[in-house]
Amino acid sequence: MRFLVLILLLVSSLSFAESKTDTSKQTVNPKVEQLLQLNSEIVTLSKETTTLTGSSLDVVRLQILNKNNELRDILSSMIKSNDVDKKLLLTQVDKQVVFVREANKFLDEKLTRDQEVLDKAKDADKLVALKTIAETRQVSTSILKEEWQNYQWLEKLGKPAPQAVKELTNKIEHRLAFTSTSLTFDSQALDVANKQLKSASESEKSTLQLSQILAQRQVDNDTTNLENLIEIADTVGIDTAEYKKQLFEQTGNVTNDLLNSKVIWSIASGWTTDLKDWLLSNLPQMLFKVFIFVLIIFAFKTLKNIVRKMVKRAVSTKNLNMSILMQEFFISMSGKAVFAIGLLIALSQIGLNLAPILTGFGVAGIIVGFALQDTLSNFAAGMMLLIYRPFDVGDLVEAGGITGKVSHMSLVNTTIKTFSNEMLMIPNSKIWGDIIKNVTHEKVRRVDMIFGIGYSDDIEKTERVLNDIVSEHPAVLRSPEPTIKLHTLNSSSVDFIVRPWVKTDDYWDVYWDITREVKMRFDREGISIPFPQQDVHLHMVEKAIESKKA
């Protein structure tokens, strides 16, 4: 960029040489003296460039660029202060106008040559050619800014140039339109390159990657150029709402320009139009796909119910001898499997690629497996419970430190309803890792009871009473026979064991009935039921009383 500007300075260096004679009389104002000094230094440096080469030439050209920028800064401050002869200022501004005119001519020709080089260059050399064009366009845009500043100076000095301002405005509008169209074209080319690269084979990727890089570089250059042109156009007073909208859609950068009502309206209008066009072209096809999706889901939902009924009928046969938990597991899994297959088929019909989804499920499964190790432990324990069937739905169990009736079981947890009607969900790993006591698994149970009598009571009479009580109860089974025996001679009682056999459902009724009847019959028969007693003899107190009386 600097190299190009310095060339432009060399093209117009002769115009500075005349400034010494024109302003030789204006030596009072320090700014005038500084302006003349810079003119003289620029001319001297310009002559030096004819004899230098290499890095020395680049250094001198950089000096010329810096001094010309200083000159324009001084000129701007002099015009603002209005304390210098206007004739001198007009002379200097006219020279800047000539400089800009020649610079624009040179840059237009250079852009044409650079474009020809780009069109003829090989793929490997195109990146360098693109960089050269981008630098030339950037310089050309900065020259437009200086040209607008020159016309503003002329207007302030009383020498307006309306025709030149109009031509400059038209030029900026033309460049905006051209750059906008170029950005649209290059963005489309970049999209095509990205799509081709995704579906390309390994042998084609190297060539397509270079094409992608070139397209991306073109888009970046167009974006930068459009940003610079918009900045100048806003200064000139050109409406840039459409171009700012395009820039926002391309880069996604939120700037203060988006607060402009015209820009917001332009973006909203563009989105509305795009949405309308998209709906007109895609809505019928989408509605048809949605209809197919809903139809497949409905069909597989119906099929799921049919499969569940078939599996339920199959697993309920007596030959398989499956527990209710196992039956529910197969019924539930069969329905879910059918519906999952239906969902995948339905998704494929609306255009989704199932391969990435299934791959994603596999990767997600591994991640979730590490994150949910406890849950997987419960799942494994649930599978073991289904296989070994230590209990079933409706069984009264003691598991995981909880006593109650099994209400429901999944592969992760088991729901138990306690005797106080509380619903407790216990992780399967806690149940499988502890002792499981199934109280109601067998159809017949033995009721174990112990009754004690006093040492002075009649043992044979007690045996007869206990036999009568047990045999008279209608829920006590005759086979196996009940056991009634003198069991233990305790410290304060003679204990009998009473062990009748009953149906599991009658266990507690028999237990409570016999216990109640034993108390009532023992009372009537005069048989005592001893309880712990302790006699305390206070010998020391009696001796103390006798000593006092004495």
C-alpha positions as CSV (number, residue, x, y, z in Angstrom):
1,M,0.0,0.0,0.0
2,R,2.8,2.5,0.9
3,F,4.7,1.6,-2.2
4,L,1.7,2.5,-4.4
5,V,1.1,5.8,-2.7
6,L,4.8,6.7,-3.0
7,I,4.6,6.0,-6.7
8,L,1.7,8.4,-6.9
9,L,3.7,11.0,-5.1
10,L,6.4,10.6,-7.7
11,V,3.9,11.1,-10.5
12,S,2.9,14.5,-9.1
13,S,6.2,15.6,-7.5
14,L,6.7,18.3,-10.0
15,S,3.6,20.2,-8.8
16,F,5.3,20.8,-5.4
17,A,8.3,22.4,-7.1
18,E,6.3,25.4,-8.2
19,S,5.0,26.1,-4.7
20,K,8.3,27.8,-3.7
21,T,8.1,30.6,-6.2
22,D,4.3,31.1,-5.7
23,T,4.6,31.5,-2.0
24,S,8.0,33.1,-1.6
25,K,6.5,36.3,-0.3
26,Q,4.6,34.5,2.5
27,T,7.3,34.0,5.1
28,V,5.8,35.6,8.2
29,N,3.4,32.9,9.4
30,P,5.2,29.9,10.9
31,K,2.7,27.5,9.4
32,V,3.4,28.9,6.0
33,E,7.1,28.5,6.5
34,Q,6.6,24.9,7.6
35,L,4.4,24.3,4.6
36,L,7.1,25.6,2.3
37,Q,9.7,23.6,4.0
38,L,7.7,20.4,3.6
39,N,7.2,21.2,-0.1
40,S,10.9,21.7,-0.5
41,E,11.8,18.5,1.3
42,I,9.3,16.4,-0.8
43,V,10.8,17.7,-4.0
44,T,14.3,16.9,-2.7
45,L,13.4,13.4,-1.7
46,S,11.6,12.8,-5.0
47,K,14.8,13.6,-6.9
48,E,16.7,11.2,-4.7
49,T,14.5,8.3,-5.7
50,T,15.8,8.4,-9.2
51,T,19.3,7.3,-8.0
52,L,18.4,4.8,-5.3
53,T,17.5,1.2,-5.3
54,G,16.5,-1.6,-2.9
55,S,15.8,-0.9,0.8
56,S,17.2,2.7,0.5
57,L,14.6,3.5,-2.1
58,D,11.9,2.1,0.2
59,V,13.1,4.2,3.1
60,V,13.0,7.5,1.0
61,R,9.6,6.7,-0.4
62,L,8.3,6.2,3.2
63,Q,9.8,9.6,4.1
64,I,7.9,11.2,1.2
65,L,4.6,9.6,2.3
66,N,5.0,10.8,5.9
67,K,5.9,14.3,4.8
68,N,2.9,14.5,2.4
69,N,0.7,13.5,5.3
70,E,2.2,16.2,7.5
71,L,1.6,18.7,4.7
72,R,-2.0,17.8,4.5
73,D,-2.4,18.0,8.3
74,I,-0.9,21.5,8.3
75,L,-3.0,22.5,5.3
76,S,-6.1,21.4,7.1
77,S,-5.3,23.3,10.3
78,M,-4.5,26.4,8.2
79,I,-7.9,26.2,6.4
80,K,-9.7,25.8,9.7
81,S,-7.9,28.8,11.4
82,N,-8.6,31.0,8.4
83,D,-5.6,33.2,9.2
84,V,-3.6,32.7,6.0
85,D,-3.9,34.2,2.6
86,K,-6.7,32.2,0.8
87,K,-4.7,32.5,-2.5
88,L,-1.9,30.5,-1.0
89,L,-4.3,27.9,0.4
90,L,-6.2,27.6,-2.8
91,T,-2.9,27.1,-4.7
92,Q,-1.9,24.3,-2.3
93,V,-5.4,22.7,-2.4
94,D,-5.4,22.9,-6.3
95,K,-2.1,21.0,-6.3
96,Q,-3.7,18.3,-4.1
97,V,-6.6,18.1,-6.5
98,V,-4.3,17.5,-9.4
99,F,-2.4,14.9,-7.3
100,V,-5.5,13.0,-6.6
101,R,-6.7,13.1,-10.2
102,E,-3.4,11.7,-11.4
103,A,-3.4,9.1,-8.6
104,N,-6.9,7.9,-9.6
105,K,-5.9,7.6,-13.2
106,F,-2.7,5.6,-12.3
107,L,-4.6,3.3,-9.9
108,D,-7.4,2.6,-12.4
109,E,-4.8,1.5,-14.9
110,K,-2.9,-0.5,-12.3
111,L,-6.1,-2.3,-11.2
112,T,-6.7,-3.3,-14.8
113,R,-3.1,-4.7,-15.1
114,D,-3.4,-6.5,-11.8
115,Q,-6.6,-8.1,-12.8
116,E,-5.1,-9.4,-16.0
117,V,-2.2,-10.8,-14.0
118,L,-4.6,-12.6,-11.7
119,D,-6.6,-14.0,-14.6
120,K,-3.5,-15.5,-16.2
121,A,-1.7,-16.6,-13.0
122,K,-1.5,-20.2,-11.9
123,D,-3.3,-21.3,-8.8
124,A,-0.1,-21.2,-6.8
125,D,0.6,-17.6,-7.8
126,K,-3.0,-16.3,-7.4
127,L,-2.7,-15.6,-3.7
128,V,0.1,-13.1,-4.4
129,A,-1.9,-11.5,-7.2
130,L,-4.9,-11.2,-4.9
131,K,-2.9,-9.5,-2.3
132,T,-1.6,-7.0,-4.8
133,I,-5.1,-6.2,-6.0
134,A,-6.3,-5.8,-2.4
135,E,-3.6,-3.3,-1.6
136,T,-4.3,-1.3,-4.8
137,R,-8.0,-1.2,-4.0
138,Q,-7.3,-0.1,-0.4
139,V,-5.1,2.8,-1.7
140,S,-7.7,3.7,-4.3
141,T,-10.3,3.9,-1.5
142,S,-8.1,6.1,0.7
143,I,-7.5,8.4,-2.3
144,L,-11.3,8.8,-2.7
145,K,-11.3,10.0,0.9
146,E,-8.6,12.6,0.2
147,E,-10.5,13.7,-2.9
148,W,-13.6,14.4,-0.9
149,Q,-11.6,16.3,1.7
150,N,-10.1,18.4,-1.1
151,Y,-13.5,19.5,-2.3
152,Q,-14.5,20.3,1.2
153,W,-11.5,22.6,1.5
154,L,-12.3,24.3,-1.8
155,E,-15.9,25.0,-0.7
156,K,-14.6,26.5,2.6
157,L,-12.1,28.7,0.7
158,G,-15.0,30.0,-1.5
159,K,-14.2,28.0,-4.6
160,P,-16.8,25.2,-4.6
161,A,-16.7,22.5,-7.2
162,P,-20.3,21.1,-7.4
163,Q,-19.7,19.2,-10.7
164,A,-16.6,17.5,-9.3
165,V,-18.5,16.6,-6.1
166,K,-21.3,15.1,-8.2
167,E,-18.8,13.1,-10.2
168,L,-17.1,11.9,-7.1
169,T,-20.5,10.9,-5.6
170,N,-21.4,8.9,-8.7
171,K,-18.0,7.2,-8.6
172,I,-18.4,6.2,-5.0
173,E,-22.0,4.9,-5.7
174,H,-20.7,2.9,-8.7
175,R,-17.9,1.4,-6.6
176,L,-20.3,0.5,-3.9
177,A,-22.6,-1.3,-6.3
178,F,-19.7,-3.1,-8.0
179,T,-18.1,-4.2,-4.7
180,S,-21.5,-5.4,-3.4
181,T,-22.1,-7.5,-6.5
182,S,-18.6,-8.8,-6.3
183,L,-19.1,-9.8,-2.7
184,T,-22.3,-11.7,-3.5
185,F,-20.6,-13.5,-6.4
186,D,-17.5,-14.5,-4.4
187,S,-19.7,-15.6,-1.4
188,Q,-21.6,-17.9,-3.7
189,A,-18.3,-19.3,-5.1
190,L,-17.0,-19.9,-1.6
191,D,-20.2,-21.8,-0.7
192,V,-19.7,-24.0,-3.8
193,A,-16.1,-24.6,-2.9
194,N,-17.0,-25.6,0.7
195,K,-19.7,-28.1,-0.6
196,Q,-17.3,-29.6,-3.1
197,L,-14.6,-30.0,-0.5
198,K,-17.0,-31.9,1.9
199,S,-17.8,-34.5,-0.7
200,A,-14.4,-34.7,-2.4
201,S,-12.1,-37.7,-2.4
202,E,-8.7,-37.5,-0.8
203,S,-7.0,-37.1,-4.2
204,E,-9.2,-34.1,-5.0
205,K,-8.9,-32.3,-1.7
206,S,-5.6,-30.6,-2.3
207,T,-6.8,-28.8,-5.4
208,L,-10.2,-27.9,-3.9
209,Q,-8.6,-26.6,-0.7
210,L,-6.6,-24.1,-2.7
211,S,-9.8,-23.1,-4.5
212,Q,-11.5,-22.7,-1.2
213,I,-8.6,-20.5,0.2
214,L,-8.7,-18.3,-2.9
215,A,-12.5,-17.9,-2.7
216,Q,-12.2,-17.1,1.0
217,R,-9.5,-14.5,0.3
218,Q,-11.7,-12.9,-2.4
219,V,-14.6,-12.7,0.1
220,D,-12.3,-11.1,2.8
221,N,-11.0,-8.5,0.3
222,D,-14.5,-7.6,-0.9
223,T,-15.7,-7.3,2.7
224,T,-12.8,-5.0,3.7
225,N,-13.2,-2.9,0.6
226,L,-17.0,-2.6,1.2
227,E,-16.4,-1.5,4.8
228,N,-14.1,1.2,3.6
229,L,-16.4,2.4,0.9
230,I,-19.3,2.5,3.3
231,E,-17.3,4.7,5.6
232,I,-16.6,7.2,2.8
233,A,-20.2,7.0,1.5
234,D,-21.5,7.9,4.9
235,T,-19.2,11.0,4.9
236,V,-20.4,12.0,1.5
237,G,-24.1,11.5,2.4
238,I,-24.9,8.4,0.3
239,D,-27.6,6.1,1.6
240,T,-25.8,2.9,2.6
241,A,-28.5,1.0,4.4
242,E,-28.6,-1.9,1.9
243,Y,-24.9,-2.2,1.9
244,K,-24.7,-2.3,5.7
245,K,-27.4,-4.9,5.7
246,Q,-25.3,-7.0,3.3
247,L,-22.2,-6.5,5.5
248,F,-24.1,-7.6,8.6
249,E,-25.4,-10.7,6.8
250,Q,-21.9,-11.5,5.6
251,T,-19.9,-11.0,8.8
252,G,-22.5,-11.2,11.5
253,N,-20.7,-8.3,13.3
254,V,-23.0,-6.1,15.4
255,T,-22.0,-2.4,15.1
256,N,-23.6,1.0,15.8
257,D,-24.8,1.1,12.3
258,L,-27.5,-1.5,13.2
259,L,-29.1,1.0,15.4
260,N,-30.0,3.1,12.3
261,S,-33.7,2.7,11.6
262,K,-33.1,2.4,7.8
263,V,-30.6,-0.4,8.3
264,I,-33.0,-2.2,10.7
265,W,-35.8,-1.8,8.2
266,S,-33.6,-3.0,5.4
267,I,-32.5,-6.1,7.3
268,A,-36.1,-6.9,8.4
269,S,-37.4,-6.4,4.8
270,G,-34.7,-8.6,3.4
271,W,-35.4,-11.4,5.9
272,T,-39.1,-11.1,5.3
273,T,-38.6,-11.4,1.5
274,D,-36.2,-14.3,1.9
275,L,-38.6,-16.1,4.2
276,K,-41.5,-15.5,1.8
277,D,-39.5,-16.8,-1.2
278,W,-38.2,-19.8,0.8
279,L,-41.8,-20.7,1.9
280,L,-43.1,-20.4,-1.6
281,S,-40.4,-22.7,-3.0
282,N,-40.2,-25.2,-0.1
283,L,-43.5,-25.1,1.8
284,P,-45.4,-27.7,-0.4
285,Q,-42.5,-30.1,-0.2
286,M,-42.1,-29.6,3.6
287,L,-45.8,-30.1,4.2
288,F,-45.7,-33.4,2.2
289,K,-42.6,-34.5,4.3
290,V,-44.4,-33.6,7.5
291,F,-47.4,-35.5,6.4
292,I,-45.2,-38.6,5.7
293,F,-43.5,-38.1,9.0
294,V,-46.8,-38.0,10.9
295,L,-48.2,-41.0,9.0
296,I,-45.1,-43.1,9.7
297,I,-45.2,-42.2,13.4
298,F,-48.9,-43.0,13.6
299,A,-48.4,-46.3,11.8
300,F,-45.5,-47.4,14.0
301,K,-47.4,-46.3,17.1
302,T,-50.2,-48.6,16.1
303,L,-47.7,-51.3,15.3
304,K,-46.1,-50.8,18.7
305,N,-49.4,-51.5,20.5
306,I,-49.9,-54.7,18.4
307,V,-46.3,-55.9,19.1
308,R,-46.8,-55.2,22.8
309,K,-50.0,-57.3,22.8
310,M,-48.3,-60.1,20.9
311,V,-45.3,-60.1,23.3
312,K,-47.6,-60.0,26.3
313,R,-49.5,-63.0,25.1
314,A,-46.2,-64.9,24.4
315,V,-44.5,-64.2,27.7
316,S,-47.6,-64.9,29.7
317,T,-47.7,-68.5,28.8
318,K,-47.2,-70.9,31.7
319,N,-44.5,-72.9,29.8
320,L,-42.1,-69.9,30.1
321,N,-42.8,-69.4,33.8
322,M,-41.6,-65.8,33.7
323,S,-42.1,-63.4,36.6
324,I,-44.3,-60.4,36.2
325,L,-41.2,-58.1,36.3
326,M,-39.6,-60.0,33.4
327,Q,-42.9,-60.0,31.5
328,E,-43.2,-56.2,31.9
329,F,-39.6,-55.8,30.9
330,F,-40.0,-57.6,27.6
331,I,-43.3,-56.0,26.9
332,S,-42.0,-52.5,27.5
333,M,-38.7,-53.0,25.5
334,S,-40.5,-54.5,22.5
335,G,-42.8,-51.5,22.2
336,K,-40.0,-49.0,22.6
337,A,-37.8,-50.8,20.1
338,V,-40.5,-50.8,17.5
339,F,-41.2,-47.1,18.1
340,A,-37.5,-46.2,17.9
341,I,-37.2,-48.0,14.5
342,G,-40.3,-46.1,13.3
343,L,-38.8,-42.8,14.5
344,L,-35.6,-43.4,12.7
345,I,-37.4,-44.2,9.5
346,A,-39.6,-41.1,9.8
347,L,-36.6,-38.9,10.3
348,S,-34.9,-40.3,7.2
349,Q,-38.0,-39.4,5.2
350,I,-37.8,-35.7,6.1
351,G,-34.2,-35.6,4.8
352,L,-32.1,-36.3,7.9
353,N,-28.9,-38.3,7.4
354,L,-29.1,-41.1,10.0
355,A,-25.4,-42.1,9.8
356,P,-24.2,-39.0,11.8
357,I,-27.1,-39.4,14.2
358,L,-26.3,-43.0,15.0
359,T,-22.6,-42.2,15.2
360,G,-23.4,-39.4,17.6
361,F,-25.5,-41.7,19.7
362,G,-22.6,-44.1,20.0
363,V,-20.2,-41.3,21.0
364,A,-22.8,-39.8,23.4
365,G,-23.3,-43.3,24.8
366,I,-19.7,-43.6,25.8
367,I,-19.7,-40.1,27.3
368,V,-22.9,-40.7,29.2
369,G,-21.6,-44.1,30.3
370,F,-18.7,-42.4,32.1
371,A,-20.8,-39.7,33.5
372,L,-23.6,-42.0,34.8
373,Q,-21.6,-44.9,36.2
374,D,-23.9,-45.2,39.2
375,T,-26.9,-45.4,36.9
376,L,-25.3,-48.1,34.8
377,S,-24.6,-50.0,38.1
378,N,-28.2,-49.8,38.9
379,F,-29.0,-51.0,35.4
380,A,-26.8,-54.0,35.7
381,A,-28.3,-54.8,39.1
382,G,-31.8,-54.5,37.6
383,M,-30.8,-57.1,34.9
384,M,-29.6,-59.5,37.6
385,L,-32.8,-59.1,39.5
386,L,-34.8,-59.9,36.4
387,I,-32.7,-62.9,35.6
388,Y,-32.6,-64.5,39.1
389,R,-36.1,-63.3,40.1
390,P,-35.7,-63.0,43.9
391,F,-39.1,-61.3,44.1
392,D,-42.0,-60.3,41.9
393,V,-44.6,-57.6,41.9
394,G,-46.9,-57.9,44.9
395,D,-44.4,-59.8,47.0
396,L,-43.7,-58.7,50.6
397,V,-40.0,-58.2,50.9
398,E,-37.2,-56.9,53.1
399,A,-34.6,-55.4,50.7
400,G,-32.2,-52.5,51.0
401,G,-33.2,-52.0,54.6
402,I,-36.9,-51.4,53.7
403,T,-39.8,-53.7,54.4
404,G,-42.9,-53.5,52.2
405,K,-44.7,-54.7,49.1
406,V,-43.1,-54.5,45.7
407,S,-45.2,-52.1,43.6
408,H,-43.1,-51.6,40.5
409,M,-39.7,-52.2,39.1
410,S,-37.6,-50.7,36.4
411,L,-34.1,-51.5,35.2
412,V,-32.8,-48.6,37.5
413,N,-34.9,-48.8,40.7
414,T,-37.6,-50.7,42.5
415,T,-40.6,-49.1,44.1
416,I,-41.8,-50.5,47.4
417,K,-44.9,-49.6,49.3
418,T,-44.5,-49.8,53.1
419,F,-47.1,-50.8,55.6
420,S,-47.7,-47.1,56.4
421,N,-48.6,-46.6,52.7
422,E,-45.3,-44.8,51.8
423,M,-43.9,-45.2,48.3
424,L,-40.1,-45.7,48.4
425,M,-37.9,-45.9,45.3
426,I,-34.7,-47.9,46.0
427,P,-31.8,-48.1,43.6
428,N,-31.4,-51.6,42.3
429,S,-27.7,-51.7,43.1
430,K,-28.5,-51.2,46.8
431,I,-31.0,-54.1,46.7
432,W,-28.8,-56.5,44.8
433,G,-25.8,-55.7,47.0
434,D,-27.7,-56.5,50.2
435,I,-29.7,-59.4,51.7
436,I,-33.1,-59.9,50.0
437,K,-35.8,-61.5,52.2
438,N,-39.0,-62.5,50.3
439,V,-41.7,-63.0,52.9
440,T,-44.5,-64.0,50.6
441,H,-42.6,-66.1,48.0
442,E,-43.9,-69.4,49.4
443,K,-47.6,-70.2,49.7
444,V,-47.4,-71.7,53.2
445,R,-45.6,-70.2,56.2
446,R,-45.0,-71.3,59.8
447,V,-46.1,-68.9,62.6
448,D,-43.5,-68.9,65.3
449,M,-44.8,-68.0,68.8
450,I,-43.5,-68.4,72.4
451,F,-45.7,-68.4,75.5
452,G,-44.4,-68.6,79.1
453,I,-46.2,-69.9,82.2
454,G,-45.2,-69.9,85.9
455,Y,-43.2,-72.7,87.5
456,S,-46.2,-73.5,89.7
457,D,-48.6,-74.0,86.8
458,D,-49.6,-77.4,85.4
459,I,-47.6,-78.2,82.3
460,E,-49.9,-80.9,80.9
461,K,-52.9,-78.7,81.4
462,T,-51.1,-75.9,79.5
463,E,-50.3,-78.3,76.6
464,R,-53.9,-79.3,76.3
465,V,-55.1,-75.6,76.3
466,L,-52.5,-74.6,73.6
467,N,-53.5,-77.7,71.5
468,D,-57.2,-76.8,71.7
469,I,-56.5,-73.1,70.8
470,V,-54.4,-74.1,67.7
471,S,-56.7,-76.9,66.5
472,E,-59.8,-74.8,66.8
473,H,-58.6,-72.0,64.6
474,P,-60.0,-72.4,61.1
475,A,-57.0,-70.9,59.3
476,V,-54.5,-73.3,60.8
477,L,-53.5,-76.1,58.4
478,R,-53.7,-79.7,59.4
479,S,-50.7,-80.6,57.3
480,P,-48.0,-80.0,58.2
481,E,-48.9,-80.6,61.7
482,P,-48.5,-77.8,64.3
483,T,-45.7,-78.1,66.8
484,I,-46.4,-77.4,70.5
485,K,-43.6,-78.2,72.9
486,L,-42.0,-77.2,76.2
487,H,-39.0,-75.4,75.0
488,T,-37.1,-73.5,77.7
489,L,-36.9,-73.2,81.5
490,N,-36.2,-69.6,81.8
491,S,-35.2,-67.7,85.0
492,S,-38.8,-66.6,85.7
493,S,-41.0,-68.7,83.3
494,V,-41.5,-72.0,81.6
495,D,-41.6,-71.3,77.8
496,F,-43.7,-73.2,75.3
497,I,-43.1,-72.9,71.5
498,V,-46.3,-72.9,69.4
499,R,-45.7,-73.3,65.6
500,P,-48.8,-73.8,63.5
501,W,-48.6,-73.8,59.6
502,V,-50.9,-71.4,57.7
503,K,-51.3,-69.9,54.3
504,T,-49.1,-66.9,53.7
505,D,-52.0,-64.6,53.4
506,D,-53.3,-65.7,56.8
507,Y,-50.0,-65.3,58.7
508,W,-50.8,-62.2,60.7
509,D,-54.4,-63.0,61.3
510,V,-53.5,-66.3,62.9
511,Y,-50.6,-64.7,64.8
512,W,-52.9,-62.1,66.3
513,D,-55.9,-64.4,66.9
514,I,-53.9,-67.1,68.7
515,T,-52.0,-64.5,70.9
516,R,-55.3,-63.0,72.0
517,E,-57.0,-66.4,72.6
518,V,-54.0,-67.6,74.7
519,K,-54.3,-64.7,77.1
520,M,-58.0,-65.1,77.4
521,R,-57.9,-68.9,77.9
522,F,-54.9,-68.7,80.4
523,D,-56.9,-66.2,82.5
524,R,-60.0,-68.5,82.5
525,E,-57.9,-71.7,83.3
526,G,-56.0,-70.0,86.0
527,I,-52.7,-70.3,84.2
528,S,-50.3,-67.5,85.0
529,I,-48.2,-65.6,82.6
530,P,-45.2,-64.5,84.5
531,F,-43.3,-61.2,84.1
532,P,-39.9,-60.2,85.5
533,Q,-40.0,-59.3,89.2
534,Q,-37.3,-58.2,91.7
535,D,-37.4,-58.2,95.5
536,V,-35.2,-55.6,97.2
537,H,-34.2,-56.3,100.9
538,L,-32.9,-53.2,102.8
539,H,-30.9,-54.8,105.7
540,M,-28.8,-51.7,106.4
541,V,-31.9,-49.5,107.0
542,E,-33.2,-52.0,109.6
543,K,-29.9,-52.0,111.5
544,A,-29.8,-48.2,111.6
545,I,-33.3,-48.1,113.1
546,E,-32.4,-50.6,115.8
547,S,-29.3,-48.7,116.8
548,K,-31.3,-45.5,117.2
549,K,-33.8,-47.2,119.5
550,A,-31.0,-48.5,121.6
